[in-house]
Amino acid sequence: MKQDTPGDLGSGAGRAVLPAPGGHRGVRRRFAAATSLPLSASTIGPGGQQRSPLSGDGPIAVSGDKRSQQGYLFIRDGQAGLIAPAGAFIASSVHLHIAPVETPPGLPPEFTSDGNAYQITASTQGGVRLAGTISVVLKYPQPPPAVFHYQNGRWRHLCYSDQATFSPTSITCPASSLGIFVAVAYPRLGTHSVPATPLSSTRWAFLNQYLALIAALAVLVVAAVLGYVVSRPDKKPTGRKPRS
C-alpha cells in the first residue's frame, strides 16, 4: 500500500498512517487547515451534487518490540480522524479503518446525532490490542456539547465539551477503546445549537440548554419584586408634611 506524505491528503480515500512530527498538536493543526467540508449525512460534490461520505484506511508502523509508532489516520473528506501516540497498539502489524455507519439507536433522549457516526477498527493477522489512549477527531457544523461512543450494544459519553480539545472546525476527544463515535446536538435546537457555555460533565449539565430561559425568568421576577416594593399600597409616605 502506498503511503502518503504526512500532512497531505493523499491519493486514496484516507491518509496513510505515518509517524507524526510535532506531536498531536501539529497533527490537529494540519487537519484543521486541510479540511473545509461541513459534517453532514452527505457531502456536496462538484456542481452541488450530493456525495456519500468517504471511508479511509491505512497501516501504522510498528517497532521491533511490537509497539506501534506515533501516527494518525484521517478520512480524505476531513470528517473524521484518529491520532495514536507511540505504543498505543501492541501487535506485529496494525491496519486501521474508519468508515461512516448508520447511527445505532439508544442515545440519551436529551441528545441527537449531529452528522455521521464513524466506526474505527484495527485489524492484523495476529490480533491487535489497544494498550494506550488515542484521540478521536470529528468535524462539526456547530460546536457539539458532547461526543458519544458506542460499544457492546450501548452508548456512553466519550467526552463533554469542557473535556475536549477544539479547533475552529473539529472536536478531539481521548478514547481508550475503538468502536463507533458520533458528535451530538440538542434535539429541540437541532444542528444549530451552540451552548452558551461549555457543557459541564456534572449531573446539572442538562440545564445549560435552558440558560437563556432561566435568565429571562430571573429578570422578570426581579422586575416584579421591585415594582411591588415601589408601588405597594401600605407604603408610608415620606418627606415633611405641608404647612397649614
Contacts in CASP RR format, 6 or more apart in sequence:
PFRMAT RR
TARGET T0000
AUTHOR 0000-0000-0000
METHOD contacts of the structure
MODEL  1
MKQDTPGDLGSGAGRAVLPAPGGHRGVRRRFAAATSLPLSASTIGPGGQQ
RSPLSGDGPIAVSGDKRSQQGYLFIRDGQAGLIAPAGAFIASSVHLHIAP
VETPPGLPPEFTSDGNAYQITASTQGGVRLAGTISVVLKYPQPPPAVFHY
QNGRWRHLCYSDQATFSPTSITCPASSLGIFVAVAYPRLGTHSVPATPLS
STRWAFLNQYLALIAALAVLVVAAVLGYVVSRPDKKPTGRKPRS
1 16 0 8 1.000
1 58 0 8 1.000
1 59 0 8 1.000
2 11 0 8 1.000
2 16 0 8 1.000
3 16 0 8 1.000
3 18 0 8 1.000
3 59 0 8 1.000
4 10 0 8 1.000
4 11 0 8 1.000
4 12 0 8 1.000
4 15 0 8 1.000
4 16 0 8 1.000
4 18 0 8 1.000
5 18 0 8 1.000
6 18 0 8 1.000
6 19 0 8 1.000
6 20 0 8 1.000
6 21 0 8 1.000
6 30 0 8 1.000
6 72 0 8 1.000
7 15 0 8 1.000
7 30 0 8 1.000
7 34 0 8 1.000
8 15 0 8 1.000
9 15 0 8 1.000
9 34 0 8 1.000
9 76 0 8 1.000
10 16 0 8 1.000
10 76 0 8 1.000
12 56 0 8 1.000
12 76 0 8 1.000
13 54 0 8 1.000
13 55 0 8 1.000
13 56 0 8 1.000
13 57 0 8 1.000
13 75 0 8 1.000
13 76 0 8 1.000
14 54 0 8 1.000
14 55 0 8 1.000
14 56 0 8 1.000
14 57 0 8 1.000
14 58 0 8 1.000
14 73 0 8 1.000
14 74 0 8 1.000
14 75 0 8 1.000
14 76 0 8 1.000
14 98 0 8 1.000
15 56 0 8 1.000
15 58 0 8 1.000
15 72 0 8 1.000
15 73 0 8 1.000
15 74 0 8 1.000
15 75 0 8 1.000
15 76 0 8 1.000
16 58 0 8 1.000
16 59 0 8 1.000
16 73 0 8 1.000
17 58 0 8 1.000
17 59 0 8 1.000
17 60 0 8 1.000
17 61 0 8 1.000
17 71 0 8 1.000
17 72 0 8 1.000
17 73 0 8 1.000
17 84 0 8 1.000
17 96 0 8 1.000
18 61 0 8 1.000
18 71 0 8 1.000
18 72 0 8 1.000
19 61 0 8 1.000
19 69 0 8 1.000
19 70 0 8 1.000
19 71 0 8 1.000
20 26 0 8 1.000
20 27 0 8 1.000
20 70 0 8 1.000
20 71 0 8 1.000
20 72 0 8 1.000
20 83 0 8 1.000
23 70 0 8 1.000
24 83 0 8 1.000
24 85 0 8 1.000
24 135 0 8 1.000
24 172 0 8 1.000
27 71 0 8 1.000
27 72 0 8 1.000
27 83 0 8 1.000
28 83 0 8 1.000
28 137 0 8 1.000
28 165 0 8 1.000
28 167 0 8 1.000
28 170 0 8 1.000
28 172 0 8 1.000
29 167 0 8 1.000
31 74 0 8 1.000
31 78 0 8 1.000
31 81 0 8 1.000
31 137 0 8 1.000
31 167 0 8 1.000
31 170 0 8 1.000
32 167 0 8 1.000
32 168 0 8 1.000
32 169 0 8 1.000
32 170 0 8 1.000
34 78 0 8 1.000
35 74 0 8 1.000
35 77 0 8 1.000
35 78 0 8 1.000
35 79 0 8 1.000
35 139 0 8 1.000
35 169 0 8 1.000
35 170 0 8 1.000
36 169 0 8 1.000
37 43 0 8 1.000
37 44 0 8 1.000
37 77 0 8 1.000
37 78 0 8 1.000
37 79 0 8 1.000
37 139 0 8 1.000
38 139 0 8 1.000
38 141 0 8 1.000
39 79 0 8 1.000
39 114 0 8 1.000
39 115 0 8 1.000
39 116 0 8 1.000
39 138 0 8 1.000
39 139 0 8 1.000
39 140 0 8 1.000
39 141 0 8 1.000
39 183 0 8 1.000
40 115 0 8 1.000
40 116 0 8 1.000
40 141 0 8 1.000
41 53 0 8 1.000
41 115 0 8 1.000
41 116 0 8 1.000
42 50 0 8 1.000
42 51 0 8 1.000
42 52 0 8 1.000
42 53 0 8 1.000
43 50 0 8 1.000
43 51 0 8 1.000
43 52 0 8 1.000
43 53 0 8 1.000
43 54 0 8 1.000
43 77 0 8 1.000
43 79 0 8 1.000
44 50 0 8 1.000
44 51 0 8 1.000
45 51 0 8 1.000
52 100 0 8 1.000
53 75 0 8 1.000
53 77 0 8 1.000
53 79 0 8 1.000
53 100 0 8 1.000
53 116 0 8 1.000
54 75 0 8 1.000
54 76 0 8 1.000
54 77 0 8 1.000
54 79 0 8 1.000
54 100 0 8 1.000
55 75 0 8 1.000
55 97 0 8 1.000
55 98 0 8 1.000
55 99 0 8 1.000
55 100 0 8 1.000
56 73 0 8 1.000
56 75 0 8 1.000
56 76 0 8 1.000
56 97 0 8 1.000
56 98 0 8 1.000
56 99 0 8 1.000
57 73 0 8 1.000
57 95 0 8 1.000
57 96 0 8 1.000
57 97 0 8 1.000
57 98 0 8 1.000
58 73 0 8 1.000
58 95 0 8 1.000
58 96 0 8 1.000
58 97 0 8 1.000
59 93 0 8 1.000
59 94 0 8 1.000
59 95 0 8 1.000
59 96 0 8 1.000
60 68 0 8 1.000
60 69 0 8 1.000
60 71 0 8 1.000
60 73 0 8 1.000
60 84 0 8 1.000
60 89 0 8 1.000
60 94 0 8 1.000
60 95 0 8 1.000
60 96 0 8 1.000
61 68 0 8 1.000
61 69 0 8 1.000
61 71 0 8 1.000
62 68 0 8 1.000
62 69 0 8 1.000
62 89 0 8 1.000
62 91 0 8 1.000
62 92 0 8 1.000
62 93 0 8 1.000
62 94 0 8 1.000
63 69 0 8 1.000
66 90 0 8 1.000
66 91 0 8 1.000
66 92 0 8 1.000
67 86 0 8 1.000
67 87 0 8 1.000
67 89 0 8 1.000
67 90 0 8 1.000
67 131 0 8 1.000
68 84 0 8 1.000
68 86 0 8 1.000
68 87 0 8 1.000
68 88 0 8 1.000
68 89 0 8 1.000
68 90 0 8 1.000
68 91 0 8 1.000
68 94 0 8 1.000
69 86 0 8 1.000
69 87 0 8 1.000
70 84 0 8 1.000
70 85 0 8 1.000
70 86 0 8 1.000
71 83 0 8 1.000
71 84 0 8 1.000
72 81 0 8 1.000
72 82 0 8 1.000
72 83 0 8 1.000
72 84 0 8 1.000
73 81 0 8 1.000
73 82 0 8 1.000
73 96 0 8 1.000
73 98 0 8 1.000
74 80 0 8 1.000
74 81 0 8 1.000
74 82 0 8 1.000
74 137 0 8 1.000
75 81 0 8 1.000
75 98 0 8 1.000
75 118 0 8 1.000
78 139 0 8 1.000
79 100 0 8 1.000
79 116 0 8 1.000
79 118 0 8 1.000
79 138 0 8 1.000
79 139 0 8 1.000
80 98 0 8 1.000
80 100 0 8 1.000
80 116 0 8 1.000
80 118 0 8 1.000
80 120 0 8 1.000
80 136 0 8 1.000
80 137 0 8 1.000
80 138 0 8 1.000
80 139 0 8 1.000
80 181 0 8 1.000
81 98 0 8 1.000
81 118 0 8 1.000
81 120 0 8 1.000
81 136 0 8 1.000
81 137 0 8 1.000
81 138 0 8 1.000
82 96 0 8 1.000
82 98 0 8 1.000
82 120 0 8 1.000
82 134 0 8 1.000
82 135 0 8 1.000
82 136 0 8 1.000
82 137 0 8 1.000
83 134 0 8 1.000
83 135 0 8 1.000
83 137 0 8 1.000
83 172 0 8 1.000
84 134 0 8 1.000
84 135 0 8 1.000
85 132 0 8 1.000
85 133 0 8 1.000
85 134 0 8 1.000
87 131 0 8 1.000
87 132 0 8 1.000
88 130 0 8 1.000
88 131 0 8 1.000
88 132 0 8 1.000
88 133 0 8 1.000
88 134 0 8 1.000
89 122 0 8 1.000
89 128 0 8 1.000
89 129 0 8 1.000
89 130 0 8 1.000
89 131 0 8 1.000
90 128 0 8 1.000
90 129 0 8 1.000
90 131 0 8 1.000
91 122 0 8 1.000
91 124 0 8 1.000
91 126 0 8 1.000
91 127 0 8 1.000
91 128 0 8 1.000
91 129 0 8 1.000
92 124 0 8 1.000
92 125 0 8 1.000
92 126 0 8 1.000
93 124 0 8 1.000
93 125 0 8 1.000
94 122 0 8 1.000
94 124 0 8 1.000
94 128 0 8 1.000
95 122 0 8 1.000
95 123 0 8 1.000
95 124 0 8 1.000
96 120 0 8 1.000
96 121 0 8 1.000
96 122 0 8 1.000
97 120 0 8 1.000
97 121 0 8 1.000
97 122 0 8 1.000
97 123 0 8 1.000
98 118 0 8 1.000
98 119 0 8 1.000
98 120 0 8 1.000
99 118 0 8 1.000
99 119 0 8 1.000
100 116 0 8 1.000
100 117 0 8 1.000
100 118 0 8 1.000
100 119 0 8 1.000
101 116 0 8 1.000
101 117 0 8 1.000
101 118 0 8 1.000
101 119 0 8 1.000
101 180 0 8 1.000
102 117 0 8 1.000
103 113 0 8 1.000
103 116 0 8 1.000
103 117 0 8 1.000
103 180 0 8 1.000
103 182 0 8 1.000
104 117 0 8 1.000
104 150 0 8 1.000
104 153 0 8 1.000
104 155 0 8 1.000
104 180 0 8 1.000
106 154 0 8 1.000
106 155 0 8 1.000
107 113 0 8 1.000
107 148 0 8 1.000
107 155 0 8 1.000
107 182 0 8 1.000
107 184 0 8 1.000
108 155 0 8 1.000
109 187 0 8 1.000
110 186 0 8 1.000
110 187 0 8 1.000
110 206 0 8 1.000
110 209 0 8 1.000
111 145 0 8 1.000
111 146 0 8 1.000
111 148 0 8 1.000
111 184 0 8 1.000
111 185 0 8 1.000
111 186 0 8 1.000
111 187 0 8 1.000
112 184 0 8 1.000
112 185 0 8 1.000
112 186 0 8 1.000
112 187 0 8 1.000
112 190 0 8 1.000
113 182 0 8 1.000
113 183 0 8 1.000
113 184 0 8 1.000
113 185 0 8 1.000
114 140 0 8 1.000
114 141 0 8 1.000
114 142 0 8 1.000
114 144 0 8 1.000
114 182 0 8 1.000
114 183 0 8 1.000
114 184 0 8 1.000
114 185 0 8 1.000
114 190 0 8 1.000
114 191 0 8 1.000
115 141 0 8 1.000
115 182 0 8 1.000
115 183 0 8 1.000
115 191 0 8 1.000
116 182 0 8 1.000
117 150 0 8 1.000
117 180 0 8 1.000
117 181 0 8 1.000
117 182 0 8 1.000
118 138 0 8 1.000
118 180 0 8 1.000
118 181 0 8 1.000
118 182 0 8 1.000
119 179 0 8 1.000
119 180 0 8 1.000
119 181 0 8 1.000
120 136 0 8 1.000
120 178 0 8 1.000
120 179 0 8 1.000
120 180 0 8 1.000
120 181 0 8 1.000
121 178 0 8 1.000
121 179 0 8 1.000
122 128 0 8 1.000
122 130 0 8 1.000
122 178 0 8 1.000
130 176 0 8 1.000
130 177 0 8 1.000
130 178 0 8 1.000
132 176 0 8 1.000
133 174 0 8 1.000
133 175 0 8 1.000
133 176 0 8 1.000
134 174 0 8 1.000
134 175 0 8 1.000
134 176 0 8 1.000
135 165 0 8 1.000
135 172 0 8 1.000
135 173 0 8 1.000
135 174 0 8 1.000
135 175 0 8 1.000
136 147 0 8 1.000
136 158 0 8 1.000
136 172 0 8 1.000
136 173 0 8 1.000
136 174 0 8 1.000
136 175 0 8 1.000
136 181 0 8 1.000
137 170 0 8 1.000
137 171 0 8 1.000
137 172 0 8 1.000
138 144 0 8 1.000
138 147 0 8 1.000
138 170 0 8 1.000
138 171 0 8 1.000
138 181 0 8 1.000
138 182 0 8 1.000
138 183 0 8 1.000
139 169 0 8 1.000
139 170 0 8 1.000
140 169 0 8 1.000
140 170 0 8 1.000
140 171 0 8 1.000
140 183 0 8 1.000
141 191 0 8 1.000
142 185 0 8 1.000
142 191 0 8 1.000
142 192 0 8 1.000
142 193 0 8 1.000
142 194 0 8 1.000
143 161 0 8 1.000
143 166 0 8 1.000
143 171 0 8 1.000
143 194 0 8 1.000
143 195 0 8 1.000
144 161 0 8 1.000
144 171 0 8 1.000
144 183 0 8 1.000
144 184 0 8 1.000
144 185 0 8 1.000
145 160 0 8 1.000
145 161 0 8 1.000
145 184 0 8 1.000
145 185 0 8 1.000
145 186 0 8 1.000
145 193 0 8 1.000
145 195 0 8 1.000
145 199 0 8 1.000
145 208 0 8 1.000
146 157 0 8 1.000
146 158 0 8 1.000
146 159 0 8 1.000
146 160 0 8 1.000
146 161 0 8 1.000
146 183 0 8 1.000
146 184 0 8 1.000
146 199 0 8 1.000
147 157 0 8 1.000
147 158 0 8 1.000
147 159 0 8 1.000
147 164 0 8 1.000
147 171 0 8 1.000
147 173 0 8 1.000
147 181 0 8 1.000
147 182 0 8 1.000
147 183 0 8 1.000
147 184 0 8 1.000
148 155 0 8 1.000
148 156 0 8 1.000
148 157 0 8 1.000
148 158 0 8 1.000
148 181 0 8 1.000
148 182 0 8 1.000
148 184 0 8 1.000
149 155 0 8 1.000
149 156 0 8 1.000
149 157 0 8 1.000
149 158 0 8 1.000
149 175 0 8 1.000
149 177 0 8 1.000
149 179 0 8 1.000
149 180 0 8 1.000
149 181 0 8 1.000
150 156 0 8 1.000
150 179 0 8 1.000
150 180 0 8 1.000
150 181 0 8 1.000
150 182 0 8 1.000
151 177 0 8 1.000
151 178 0 8 1.000
151 179 0 8 1.000
151 180 0 8 1.000
157 201 0 8 1.000
158 173 0 8 1.000
158 174 0 8 1.000
158 175 0 8 1.000
158 181 0 8 1.000
159 173 0 8 1.000
159 174 0 8 1.000
160 198 0 8 1.000
160 199 0 8 1.000
160 200 0 8 1.000
160 201 0 8 1.000
160 205 0 8 1.000
161 171 0 8 1.000
161 195 0 8 1.000
161 198 0 8 1.000
161 199 0 8 1.000
162 198 0 8 1.000
162 199 0 8 1.000
162 200 0 8 1.000
162 201 0 8 1.000
163 173 0 8 1.000
163 201 0 8 1.000
164 171 0 8 1.000
164 172 0 8 1.000
164 173 0 8 1.000
165 171 0 8 1.000
165 172 0 8 1.000
165 173 0 8 1.000
166 172 0 8 1.000
171 183 0 8 1.000
173 181 0 8 1.000
175 181 0 8 1.000
185 191 0 8 1.000
185 193 0 8 1.000
186 193 0 8 1.000
186 209 0 8 1.000
188 209 0 8 1.000
189 209 0 8 1.000
193 209 0 8 1.000
195 208 0 8 1.000
195 209 0 8 1.000
196 208 0 8 1.000
196 211 0 8 1.000
196 212 0 8 1.000
197 208 0 8 1.000
197 211 0 8 1.000
199 205 0 8 1.000
199 208 0 8 1.000
200 208 0 8 1.000
207 214 0 8 1.000
END
